[in-house]
Amino acid sequence: MGSEAIDRPVSIACRKWRLAAARGYRPRMFRPGTLLAGCALATLSCSPARTASAPPPPPETVQLGPWLADPGPRQMTVAWTTRDPLAGRVEVESVDAQGKPGPVRLVQERGATVDHRVQLQELNPGQRYTFQIAGDPVAHGSFITAPDPAADPFAHPFTVLVYGDNRTNGGDHALVVRAAEAQGAQLALHTGDMVVNAKDQRAWARWFDVERDLLSTTPLVPTVGNHEITDQGVTYSRHFKTPGGLPYHAFDYGNVHIQVLDSFEIQAGADPHTGAVSDAQKAWAEADAKSVPADHHLWMLVHQGPYTHPMQMRGGHGGLPGVRELISMVQKVHPVEAVFAGHEHFYERGEQDGLRYFVLGGGGAPLEDPDPSGSGVKLVLKALSFATLDVCGCHVTGATKDIAGRILDSYTLSDCDQPCTAPGFAAAAAPADAGAPIVGIPTVGTQQNQPSADAGAAP
């Protein structure tokens, strides 16, 4: 589905409305007869007046979204779904450092659909933008484009959010997302398992509702989890996969190259209980790594990672041999700085065979007990949690936080003598190997004694 851009003027009322949105005001509902409702109606009329022979299109009913995808220095995709097929329209404008809005462009799809993907192109790197979907209710958001790859990476830092395994416990999922949203990351990586049953469209609706504020301001790049293939990956592909593309892919964000792997590759024989990685995916990852510049960070995002240590091992859990084999092939070409995974519902940081790995599965699913005595384990926590990574040139520092925003763990993934020149960047963090294996398993969150709501579901 293509889209086209049309430059159009807007009213002062519209500019004031978008400026409020850019500053963080996000109303969730409008009541008739109020000033807020009037502003919303003014926003909906931001395009030029139409003649009687060309009435405005009918209002849209946004069902899921909006969410942001395909982040780049000069592009962003705004995605959402509607009940009925129609051609989506998005108005986008830049916002400078003082909060002053720039000219507005209208970008609209060329054909009618219920799955909307409006591509915003010819944007400026490292620039904040606000957008608005012409719809009912009004759906809007904001984002910052990726840094210019040709610019000095030591002068253009950014923050990446990593989280996952949200399924089942909507309340805990919401607590994680609200705390994560407050971090102000420019990019979000999801380790998979968004819902417990991908066939359940109501579960997807609840997931998107909880994630709305985060995903309308932060582009999301997820990897497929085993619960996403309980419907053969149909719904996940509909929402998150590039049409005609593979479930594994790679992209650059600033000076970070991220390989998004598929540890539950259906073509390789995977099912919701057993992971699998094809030889084709391994060969692709090795070839892709050859194109990564030597001074760029290489990360991997995958659902079932190379290593993990649950207290009670069961079928389909623990590290996946196919992922370890893939990483071994890639490391011969380019160093892998870190692997971010989920699948197990706890937090684990470790290092094994020279590879630093993270398990970030505390996004809302029923928490499980990790094994602190596992080989290579640096730290384990039974906690609702997420991680943020601050990148500035060669410096990568990270922190894992709980639902109150408190730091549970901190680490340095990369460092060098050249300082970060961006003001306010905190380069100091704990050493990469900080935190000896703990004795006991602290529980941080609200699920300490909750029975699993996933009984009978895929593991």
C-alpha positions as CSV (number, residue, x, y, z in Angstrom):
1,M,0.0,0.0,0.0
2,G,1.7,3.2,-1.1
3,S,1.3,6.7,0.3
4,E,1.8,10.2,-1.0
5,A,2.7,13.5,0.6
6,I,0.7,16.7,0.1
7,D,1.9,20.0,1.6
8,R,-1.1,21.8,3.1
9,P,-1.6,24.8,5.4
10,V,-3.3,24.4,8.8
11,S,-5.2,26.7,11.1
12,I,-3.8,28.3,14.2
13,A,-6.2,26.2,16.3
14,C,-4.7,23.1,14.8
15,R,-1.2,24.2,15.5
16,K,-2.0,24.9,19.2
17,W,-3.7,21.5,19.5
18,R,-0.6,19.7,18.1
19,L,1.8,21.8,20.2
20,A,-0.1,20.6,23.3
21,A,0.3,17.0,22.1
22,A,4.0,17.5,21.4
23,R,4.4,18.6,25.0
24,G,2.9,15.4,26.3
25,Y,-0.8,16.2,26.6
26,R,-2.7,13.1,25.4
27,P,-6.4,13.1,26.0
28,R,-8.0,9.6,25.8
29,M,-11.6,10.7,25.3
30,F,-13.7,13.8,24.4
31,R,-17.1,14.8,25.7
32,P,-19.6,16.7,23.5
33,G,-20.1,20.4,24.4
34,T,-16.7,20.9,26.0
35,L,-13.8,23.1,24.9
36,L,-11.7,20.0,24.5
37,A,-14.2,18.5,22.1
38,G,-14.2,21.7,20.1
39,C,-10.4,21.6,19.8
40,A,-10.6,18.0,18.7
41,L,-13.1,18.9,16.0
42,A,-10.8,21.8,15.0
43,T,-8.0,19.3,14.7
44,L,-10.0,17.1,12.4
45,S,-10.6,20.0,10.1
46,C,-6.9,20.9,9.6
47,S,-7.0,20.2,5.9
48,P,-8.2,23.0,3.5
49,A,-11.9,23.5,3.1
50,R,-13.4,21.2,0.4
51,T,-16.1,22.2,-2.1
52,A,-19.6,20.8,-1.9
53,S,-18.7,18.4,-4.7
54,A,-15.9,16.9,-2.7
55,P,-17.1,16.2,0.8
56,P,-14.6,15.1,3.5
57,P,-14.2,11.4,3.9
58,P,-16.1,9.6,6.6
59,P,-14.5,9.5,10.1
60,E,-12.3,6.6,10.8
61,T,-12.8,4.2,13.7
62,V,-9.2,3.5,14.9
63,Q,-9.4,0.0,16.4
64,L,-5.7,-0.8,17.2
65,G,-2.9,1.8,17.5
66,P,-1.4,3.9,16.4
67,W,2.1,2.5,16.6
68,L,5.4,3.5,15.1
69,A,7.5,1.2,12.9
70,D,10.5,1.2,10.5
71,P,12.5,3.8,12.3
72,G,15.3,5.5,10.3
73,P,17.1,8.9,10.0
74,R,14.7,10.0,7.2
75,Q,11.7,7.8,7.6
76,M,9.0,6.5,10.0
77,T,5.9,4.5,9.5
78,V,2.7,5.2,11.3
79,A,0.5,2.1,11.6
80,W,-3.0,1.4,12.9
81,T,-6.1,-0.6,12.0
82,T,-9.7,0.5,11.3
83,R,-13.0,-1.4,11.3
84,D,-13.8,-0.5,7.6
85,P,-11.5,-0.2,4.6
86,L,-10.5,3.3,3.8
87,A,-7.5,5.4,2.7
88,G,-5.6,6.5,5.8
89,R,-4.4,10.1,6.2
90,V,-1.6,11.4,8.5
91,E,-0.6,15.0,9.1
92,V,3.0,15.4,10.3
93,E,5.0,18.4,11.3
94,S,8.4,19.0,12.8
95,V,8.9,20.6,16.2
96,D,12.1,22.6,17.0
97,A,14.0,22.6,20.3
98,Q,11.8,25.5,21.6
99,G,8.6,23.6,20.8
100,K,7.8,25.7,17.8
101,P,6.0,23.6,15.1
102,G,7.1,23.7,11.5
103,P,5.1,23.3,8.2
104,V,2.5,20.5,8.1
105,R,2.4,17.8,5.4
106,L,-0.5,15.5,4.7
107,V,0.5,12.0,3.8
108,Q,-2.3,9.7,2.6
109,E,-2.6,6.1,1.4
110,R,-3.4,5.5,-2.3
111,G,-6.0,2.8,-1.6
112,A,-8.5,1.7,1.0
113,T,-7.5,-0.9,3.6
114,V,-8.1,-1.8,7.3
115,D,-4.4,-2.3,8.0
116,H,-2.8,1.1,7.6
117,R,0.9,1.7,7.0
118,V,1.6,5.3,6.2
119,Q,5.2,5.9,5.4
120,L,6.6,9.3,6.4
121,Q,9.6,10.0,4.2
122,E,12.1,12.8,3.5
123,L,12.3,13.6,7.2
124,N,15.3,15.2,9.0
125,P,17.7,13.0,11.1
126,G,17.5,13.5,14.9
127,Q,14.4,15.7,14.6
128,R,11.2,15.6,16.7
129,Y,8.0,15.3,14.8
130,T,4.3,15.2,15.8
131,F,1.7,13.4,13.8
132,Q,-2.1,13.1,13.8
133,I,-4.3,10.5,12.1
134,A,-7.5,12.1,10.7
135,G,-9.9,9.9,12.6
136,D,-12.5,9.3,15.3
137,P,-11.3,9.4,18.1
138,V,-8.4,11.6,17.4
139,A,-5.2,9.5,17.4
140,H,-1.9,11.4,17.5
141,G,1.7,11.0,18.8
142,S,5.3,12.1,18.3
143,F,8.7,10.6,17.6
144,I,12.3,11.5,17.1
145,T,14.0,10.2,13.9
146,A,17.2,8.2,14.2
147,P,20.6,10.0,14.1
148,D,22.2,10.8,10.9
149,P,24.6,7.9,10.1
150,A,27.1,10.4,8.7
151,A,27.1,12.6,11.8
152,D,29.5,12.4,14.8
153,P,28.1,9.5,17.0
154,F,29.8,11.1,20.0
155,A,27.6,14.2,19.7
156,H,24.3,12.4,19.0
157,P,23.4,10.0,21.9
158,F,20.1,8.1,22.1
159,T,18.3,5.7,24.5
160,V,17.0,2.2,23.6
161,L,14.3,0.4,25.7
162,V,14.3,-3.4,25.9
163,Y,11.3,-5.3,27.3
164,G,9.0,-8.3,26.6
165,D,6.9,-11.2,27.8
166,N,3.8,-9.1,28.6
167,R,1.1,-11.8,28.2
168,T,-1.7,-12.7,30.6
169,N,-1.4,-10.3,33.5
170,G,-2.7,-7.0,32.1
171,G,-2.3,-5.0,35.3
172,D,1.4,-5.9,35.6
173,H,1.9,-5.4,31.9
174,A,0.5,-1.9,32.3
175,L,2.8,-1.2,35.3
176,V,5.9,-2.1,33.2
177,V,4.8,-0.1,30.2
178,R,4.0,3.0,32.2
179,A,7.5,2.9,33.9
180,A,9.2,2.2,30.6
181,E,7.4,5.0,28.8
182,A,8.7,7.4,31.5
183,Q,12.3,6.7,30.3
184,G,11.8,8.7,27.1
185,A,13.6,6.2,24.9
186,Q,13.9,6.9,21.1
187,L,13.6,3.2,20.2
188,A,11.9,0.2,21.8
189,L,13.0,-3.5,21.3
190,H,10.5,-6.2,22.3
191,T,11.7,-9.7,23.1
192,G,8.4,-11.4,22.1
193,D,5.4,-13.0,23.7
194,M,3.0,-10.1,23.6
195,V,-0.1,-12.2,24.1
196,V,-0.7,-15.7,25.5
197,N,-2.9,-16.9,22.5
198,A,-2.4,-15.2,19.2
199,K,-5.7,-16.5,18.0
200,D,-7.5,-14.3,20.6
201,Q,-8.2,-11.0,19.0
202,R,-9.5,-9.6,22.3
203,A,-6.0,-10.3,23.8
204,W,-4.4,-8.3,21.0
205,A,-6.9,-5.4,21.5
206,R,-5.9,-5.4,25.3
207,W,-2.2,-5.5,24.4
208,F,-2.5,-2.5,22.0
209,D,-4.6,-0.6,24.5
210,V,-2.0,-1.0,27.3
211,E,0.8,-0.1,24.9
212,R,-0.9,2.9,23.2
213,D,0.9,5.8,24.8
214,L,4.3,4.1,24.6
215,L,3.9,3.0,21.0
216,S,2.6,6.3,19.8
217,T,5.8,8.0,20.8
218,T,8.4,5.3,20.5
219,P,9.0,3.1,17.4
220,L,8.8,-0.6,18.1
221,V,10.9,-3.4,16.7
222,P,9.8,-6.8,18.1
223,T,10.9,-10.3,17.6
224,V,8.5,-13.2,17.3
225,G,7.9,-15.3,20.4
226,N,6.5,-18.8,20.7
227,H,3.1,-17.5,21.7
228,E,3.0,-15.4,18.5
229,I,3.0,-18.6,16.4
230,T,0.0,-20.2,18.2
231,D,-1.9,-19.0,15.1
232,Q,1.0,-19.8,12.7
233,G,2.2,-16.2,13.1
234,V,-0.7,-14.8,11.1
235,T,-1.7,-12.0,13.5
236,Y,1.9,-11.1,14.4
237,S,2.8,-10.9,10.7
238,R,-0.3,-8.7,10.0
239,H,0.8,-6.1,12.5
240,F,4.6,-6.2,12.6
241,K,6.1,-8.0,9.6
242,T,7.1,-6.2,6.5
243,P,4.9,-7.5,3.6
244,G,6.9,-10.1,1.7
245,G,9.7,-10.0,4.2
246,L,11.2,-12.7,6.4
247,P,10.6,-12.8,10.2
248,Y,14.3,-12.2,10.7
249,H,16.0,-9.0,9.5
250,A,18.5,-6.4,10.5
251,F,18.6,-2.6,10.7
252,D,20.8,0.3,11.8
253,Y,20.0,2.9,14.4
254,G,22.8,5.4,14.7
255,N,26.0,3.4,15.1
256,V,24.2,0.3,16.4
257,H,23.4,-2.6,14.0
258,I,20.7,-4.9,15.4
259,Q,19.9,-8.4,14.1
260,V,16.4,-9.4,14.8
261,L,16.4,-13.2,14.9
262,D,13.6,-15.7,14.7
263,S,14.1,-18.5,17.3
264,F,10.7,-20.0,16.5
265,E,11.1,-20.3,12.8
266,I,8.1,-22.2,11.5
267,Q,9.9,-23.1,8.2
268,A,12.6,-24.8,10.3
269,G,10.1,-27.0,12.2
270,A,9.3,-24.8,15.2
271,D,6.0,-25.0,17.0
272,P,4.8,-23.1,20.1
273,H,6.6,-25.6,22.4
274,T,9.9,-26.1,20.5
275,G,12.2,-23.5,19.0
276,A,14.2,-23.9,15.7
277,V,16.5,-21.9,13.6
278,S,17.1,-22.8,9.9
279,D,20.5,-23.0,8.2
280,A,19.3,-20.3,5.9
281,Q,18.8,-17.9,8.9
282,K,22.3,-18.8,10.2
283,A,23.9,-18.1,6.8
284,W,21.9,-14.8,6.5
285,A,23.1,-13.6,9.9
286,E,26.8,-14.4,9.0
287,A,26.5,-12.6,5.7
288,D,24.8,-9.6,7.3
289,A,27.5,-9.3,9.9
290,K,30.1,-9.0,7.2
291,S,28.6,-5.6,6.2
292,V,28.8,-4.1,9.7
293,P,31.5,-1.5,10.1
294,A,34.2,-2.5,12.6
295,D,33.4,0.5,14.9
296,H,29.7,-0.2,15.1
297,H,28.0,-2.0,17.9
298,L,26.3,-5.3,17.0
299,W,23.3,-6.4,19.1
300,M,21.0,-9.4,18.7
301,L,17.3,-9.5,19.6
302,V,15.7,-12.9,19.9
303,H,13.0,-14.6,22.0
304,Q,14.7,-17.8,23.1
305,G,18.3,-16.8,23.7
306,P,21.6,-18.8,23.7
307,Y,21.7,-19.2,27.5
308,T,19.2,-19.0,30.4
309,H,18.8,-20.7,33.7
310,P,15.3,-21.3,35.1
311,M,15.2,-23.0,38.5
312,Q,12.9,-25.7,37.1
313,M,14.0,-26.7,33.6
314,R,11.2,-28.0,31.4
315,G,10.9,-28.9,27.8
316,G,11.3,-26.0,25.3
317,H,13.1,-23.8,27.8
318,G,16.8,-23.0,28.6
319,G,19.2,-21.9,25.9
320,L,18.5,-22.8,22.3
321,P,21.3,-24.6,20.5
322,G,20.4,-23.2,17.1
323,V,20.8,-19.7,18.4
324,R,24.2,-20.5,19.9
325,E,25.3,-21.9,16.6
326,L,24.2,-18.8,14.7
327,I,26.0,-16.5,17.2
328,S,29.1,-18.6,16.9
329,M,29.1,-18.1,13.2
330,V,28.5,-14.4,13.5
331,Q,31.2,-13.8,16.1
332,K,33.8,-15.1,13.6
333,V,32.9,-12.1,11.4
334,H,32.1,-9.3,13.9
335,P,32.1,-9.2,17.7
336,V,28.6,-9.5,19.2
337,E,28.3,-6.9,21.9
338,A,25.2,-8.3,23.6
339,V,22.2,-10.6,23.0
340,F,18.8,-9.5,24.4
341,A,16.2,-12.3,24.8
342,G,13.1,-13.2,26.8
343,H,11.1,-16.5,27.0
344,E,11.8,-17.0,30.7
345,H,9.8,-14.8,33.0
346,F,12.6,-13.3,35.0
347,Y,15.7,-11.1,34.6
348,E,19.1,-12.6,34.0
349,R,22.4,-11.1,33.0
350,G,25.4,-13.3,32.3
351,E,28.4,-14.0,30.2
352,Q,29.4,-17.4,28.7
353,D,31.9,-18.3,26.1
354,G,32.8,-14.6,25.8
355,L,29.2,-13.6,25.0
356,R,27.2,-11.2,27.2
357,Y,23.6,-12.1,27.3
358,F,20.4,-10.7,28.9
359,V,17.1,-12.4,29.6
360,L,14.4,-9.7,29.9
361,G,11.1,-11.6,30.4
362,G,9.6,-9.6,33.2
363,G,7.1,-7.6,31.2
364,G,3.9,-8.8,32.8
365,A,3.8,-12.6,32.4
366,P,3.7,-14.7,35.6
367,L,7.1,-14.5,37.1
368,E,9.2,-17.6,37.5
369,D,12.2,-18.5,39.6
370,P,15.7,-18.2,38.0
371,D,18.7,-20.3,39.1
372,P,21.5,-18.1,40.5
373,S,24.0,-21.0,40.3
374,G,23.8,-21.4,36.6
375,S,27.0,-21.3,34.6
376,G,28.0,-17.7,33.6
377,V,25.3,-16.1,35.6
378,K,26.1,-12.6,36.9
379,L,22.8,-11.6,38.3
380,V,19.2,-13.0,38.4
381,L,16.1,-11.3,39.7
382,K,12.5,-12.5,39.9
383,A,11.2,-9.0,38.9
384,L,8.8,-7.1,36.7
385,S,11.4,-5.2,34.8
386,F,12.8,-3.6,31.7
387,A,16.2,-2.3,30.5
388,T,17.4,1.0,29.0
389,L,20.6,1.4,27.1
390,D,22.3,4.8,26.6
391,V,24.5,4.9,23.4
392,C,27.0,7.7,22.6
393,G,29.7,6.8,20.2
394,C,31.7,3.9,21.6
395,H,30.0,4.2,25.0
396,V,27.1,1.9,25.9
397,T,25.8,1.9,29.4
398,G,22.7,0.2,30.6
399,A,20.4,-0.1,33.6
400,T,17.6,-2.6,34.4
401,K,14.8,-1.1,36.3
402,D,11.6,-2.1,38.1
403,I,8.1,-0.8,37.8
404,A,8.9,2.1,40.2
405,G,11.8,3.1,38.0
406,R,14.4,2.0,40.6
407,I,17.7,0.6,39.2
408,L,18.0,-3.1,39.9
409,D,21.2,-3.6,37.9
410,S,23.7,-1.4,35.9
411,Y,26.4,-2.3,33.5
412,T,28.7,-1.1,30.8
413,L,28.7,-2.9,27.4
414,S,31.2,-0.7,25.6
415,D,33.7,2.1,26.5
416,C,36.7,4.0,25.2
417,D,38.9,7.0,25.9
418,Q,37.1,9.4,23.6
419,P,34.5,11.2,25.6
420,C,30.8,11.7,24.7
421,T,30.5,15.4,23.7
422,A,26.7,15.6,24.1
423,P,25.7,17.6,27.1
424,G,24.1,15.7,29.9
425,F,25.1,12.2,28.8
426,A,26.0,10.0,31.8
427,A,28.7,7.7,30.7
428,A,29.5,6.2,34.1
429,A,28.0,2.8,34.9
430,A,29.0,-0.3,36.7
431,P,31.6,-2.5,35.0
432,A,30.2,-5.0,32.5
433,D,31.0,-7.9,34.9
434,A,29.6,-6.1,38.0
435,G,27.5,-8.2,40.3
436,A,28.6,-11.6,41.4
437,P,26.1,-14.4,41.3
438,I,23.6,-13.8,44.1
439,V,22.5,-16.1,46.8
440,G,18.7,-16.3,46.9
441,I,16.3,-14.8,44.4
442,P,14.9,-11.4,45.2
443,T,11.3,-10.8,44.0
444,V,10.5,-7.4,42.7
445,G,6.9,-6.8,41.5
446,T,3.3,-7.6,42.3
447,Q,3.2,-11.3,41.5
448,Q,5.2,-12.9,44.3
449,N,2.5,-15.5,45.2
450,Q,0.3,-15.4,42.2
451,P,-0.7,-18.7,40.5
452,S,0.0,-18.7,36.8
453,A,-2.9,-17.6,34.6
454,D,-1.3,-19.4,31.7
455,A,-2.3,-22.9,32.8
456,G,-2.8,-25.1,29.8
457,A,-1.2,-22.6,27.4
458,A,1.9,-23.0,25.4
459,P,5.1,-22.7,27.5
